[in-house]
Amino acid sequence: MAESGSGEEVLLTPAELLRSLEQEANLKRAERGDLKVSIHRMEVERIRYILSSYLRCRLRKIEKYFPHVLEKEKTRAEGEPALLSPEEFAFAKEYMANIEAHLRNVALKHMPPNLQKVDLLKSVPKPNLDSFVFLRVKERQEHILVEPETDEQREYVIDLDEDSQHLIRYQTIAPLVASGAVQLI
């Protein structure tokens, strides 16, 4: 679920964006004609736009891969952090129930009894974890295994230096994203 940023700009996490929006209260105490107030308001609007764009993208991905997202959420270990917020989880469950009800009411009830069941996990395509993503390294990582697409199919290892940026397959660095060692940009 990666978003692209531009240049050196780093996308903030939703929590950081929300903290930035909380500073909007400081605007009310500033003088009316101050240029800083105008610039601050523009920055707050930019942050709101980025946050709403980020959340729209998350919802689009939840809608597109809902059975896989819910399955992954159900099978995660107890101490492992949740991938979805409680609201997103409720949305995904409701979306799945609505899709199943719609399929049942529109098509499945008109089919023979042996064909009236649909496995949504098999019907909905899985997310492509083999796609390439841009990332910035937050903590130096050594001996990251990368599989090139060559005829030789030999494996090789790379080191990721702190503050460096790379374009790598998501599947290769997924554990590093989960641990916070790298950040998608």
PASEDREN-55884 format. One line per 4 residues: number of its first residue (from 0); their letters; for each residue x, y, z of C-alpha. Coordinates in pm, 1 decimal. Example, Ala and Ser with C-alpha at 12.3 -4.5 7.8 and 13.67 -1.06 7.14 Angstrom:
// residues 2
0 = as = 1230.0:-450.0:780.0; 1367.0:-106.0:714.0
This chain:
// residues 185
0 = maes = 0.0:0.0:0.0; 270.2:252.2:-100.6; 231.6:609.7:-215.1; 488.0:804.7:-412.8
4 = gsge = 628.7:1131.6:-286.2; 811.5:1398.8:-479.3; 1182.3:1475.8:-443.8; 1303.0:1498.4:-86.8
8 = evll = 954.0:1533.2:58.5; 865.0:1250.6:294.9; 503.4:1153.1:344.7; 402.9:1171.5:707.6
12 = tpae = 214.1:898.3:884.1; -154.4:971.9:955.1; -70.8:1027.6:1323.2; 191.5:1289.4:1233.8
16 = llrs = -48.3:1455.0:991.7; -317.3:1472.2:1256.3; -72.3:1627.3:1504.2; 11.5:1887.1:1242.2
20 = leqe = -357.4:1965.3:1198.0; -392.0:2016.0:1573.3; -160.9:2313.7:1538.4; -441.9:2486.4:1349.7
24 = anlk = -562.6:2618.3:1685.9; -247.6:2832.6:1695.0; -379.5:3021.7:1390.4; -665.5:3170.3:1587.7
28 = raer = -423.2:3341.0:1826.0; -214.0:3499.2:1546.5; -271.3:3844.3:1398.6; -503.5:3874.4:1097.2
32 = gdlk = -270.7:4033.8:839.1; 37.2:3824.8:925.0; 198.2:3647.8:625.5; 291.9:3355.8:851.2
36 = vsih = -77.4:3290.6:916.5; -150.0:3267.2:544.2; 141.8:3031.5:485.9; 43.4:2820.8:786.7
40 = rmev = -315.2:2792.5:660.7; -191.0:2680.6:318.8; 26.2:2416.8:486.7; -270.4:2293.3:692.6
44 = erir = -480.4:2265.5:374.6; -197.0:2077.7:201.9; -176.3:1834.8:494.5; -554.3:1782.7:487.4
48 = yils = -536.0:1707.8:114.5; -251.1:1458.8:160.2; -431.5:1288.2:447.4; -759.7:1258.2:258.8
52 = sylr = -575.1:1131.3:-50.9; -390.2:873.5:159.7; -711.1:754.3:324.9; -894.1:736.1:-10.9
56 = crlr = -612.4:520.4:-147.1; -632.6:288.6:156.0; -1009.3:251.9:114.8; -968.8:181.1:-257.8
60 = kiek = -720.9:-96.2:-176.8; -945.9:-236.3:96.2; -1236.8:-245.5:-151.3; -1023.3:-406.1:-420.7
64 = yfph = -867.2:-678.3:-201.2; -1122.7:-704.5:82.3; -1125.8:-1085.6:125.7; -745.4:-1101.2:140.0
68 = vlek = -722.9:-804.2:376.4; -976.8:-959.0:614.0; -809.6:-1300.3:594.6; -470.8:-1149.1:675.6
72 = ektr = -622.6:-958.0:966.8; -784.9:-1277.3:1101.5; -464.6:-1480.5:1076.8; -223.6:-1226.0:1227.9
76 = aege = -52.8:-1323.4:1553.2; -190.4:-1183.4:1876.8; 106.7:-955.4:1953.7; 139.7:-837.7:1594.1
80 = pall = 8.7:-484.9:1524.6; -315.3:-454.9:1329.3; -288.6:-353.7:965.3; -627.7:-184.9:970.4
84 = spee = -775.3:70.9:1203.9; -1093.3:-43.4:1383.7; -1298.5:173.0:1145.2; -1126.8:25.5:838.3
88 = fafa = -1179.7:-326.7:972.0; -1551.0:-255.7:1028.8; -1573.2:-105.7:678.0; -1406.6:-412.4:521.1
92 = keym = -1640.1:-652.4:705.2; -1947.2:-451.7:606.6; -1825.0:-423.6:246.7; -1777.4:-800.9:228.8
96 = anie = -2123.1:-864.0:374.6; -2277.8:-623.1:122.7; -2096.6:-785.6:-171.8; -2205.7:-1132.3:-59.1
100 = ahlr = -2566.8:-1016.3:-12.7; -2568.1:-850.4:-354.3; -2427.9:-1160.8:-525.4; -2678.9:-1379.7:-344.7
104 = nval = -2978.4:-1157.7:-433.3; -2883.0:-1086.3:-794.1; -2731.8:-1407.9:-922.3; -2675.1:-1694.3:-681.9
108 = khmp = -3039.8:-1749.0:-585.5; -3118.4:-1816.9:-953.3; -2850.8:-2085.4:-985.8; -2865.5:-2456.1:-900.9
112 = pnlq = -2809.3:-2528.1:-528.6; -2464.0:-2678.0:-585.3; -2345.5:-2350.1:-745.9; -2494.1:-2110.5:-492.6
116 = kvdl = -2175.0:-2070.6:-292.8; -1891.1:-1838.8:-395.0; -1543.3:-1832.5:-241.3; -1447.6:-1465.3:-250.2
120 = lksv = -1084.9:-1543.4:-161.8; -1055.2:-1731.3:-490.4; -1273.0:-1488.3:-686.5; -1094.6:-1163.1:-596.2
124 = pkpn = -736.2:-1120.1:-721.4; -458.1:-1111.0:-463.5; -249.4:-795.8:-417.3; 64.0:-799.0:-630.5
128 = ldsf = 342.0:-818.4:-371.6; 593.1:-852.9:-652.2; 549.2:-491.0:-766.3; 825.9:-235.9:-722.6
132 = vflr = 809.1:38.1:-457.3; 1015.8:342.9:-369.5; 1158.7:344.5:-20.3; 1384.6:544.8:207.0
136 = vker = 1605.4:357.5:453.5; 1565.7:473.1:813.5; 1808.0:221.6:968.4; 2106.0:62.3:793.4
140 = qehi = 2028.2:-288.3:673.2; 2287.4:-542.6:569.0; 2264.3:-857.4:359.2; 1923.0:-803.3:202.9
144 = lvep = 1855.0:-1086.2:-41.3; 1743.7:-963.6:-384.6; 1636.0:-1195.5:-666.9; 1711.4:-1054.8:-1011.0
148 = etde = 1506.5:-1147.4:-1316.1; 1783.2:-1291.8:-1527.1; 1833.1:-1619.4:-1707.1; 2095.6:-1719.3:-1450.7
152 = qrey = 1850.5:-1684.4:-1158.3; 2135.8:-1648.3:-912.4; 2071.8:-1467.6:-587.9; 2266.8:-1169.8:-462.6
156 = vidl = 2276.0:-962.1:-146.2; 2280.6:-583.2:-105.0; 2331.5:-343.4:186.0; 2091.9:-53.7:239.6
160 = deds = 2261.7:255.8:382.9; 2073.1:489.9:614.9; 1890.6:777.6:437.6; 1941.0:615.5:95.0
164 = qhli = 1650.8:570.6:-147.8; 1583.4:261.6:-354.7; 1337.8:104.5:-596.1; 1291.3:-258.8:-488.0
168 = ryqt = 1026.5:-530.4:-506.4; 784.4:-496.8:-217.5; 801.1:-865.3:-127.8; 1177.0:-834.5:-69.4
172 = iapl = 1147.0:-553.5:184.9; 801.6:-623.6:335.8; 947.5:-737.6:671.6; 1159.6:-420.3:687.0
176 = vasg = 851.5:-204.5:624.8; 665.3:-386.5:902.5; 954.8:-335.5:1145.3; 989.0:33.6:1053.6
180 = avql = 1348.6:0.7:927.5; 1246.6:138.9:587.4; 972.5:380.4:487.7; 774.6:370.5:166.5
184 = i = 770.9:701.1:-19.1
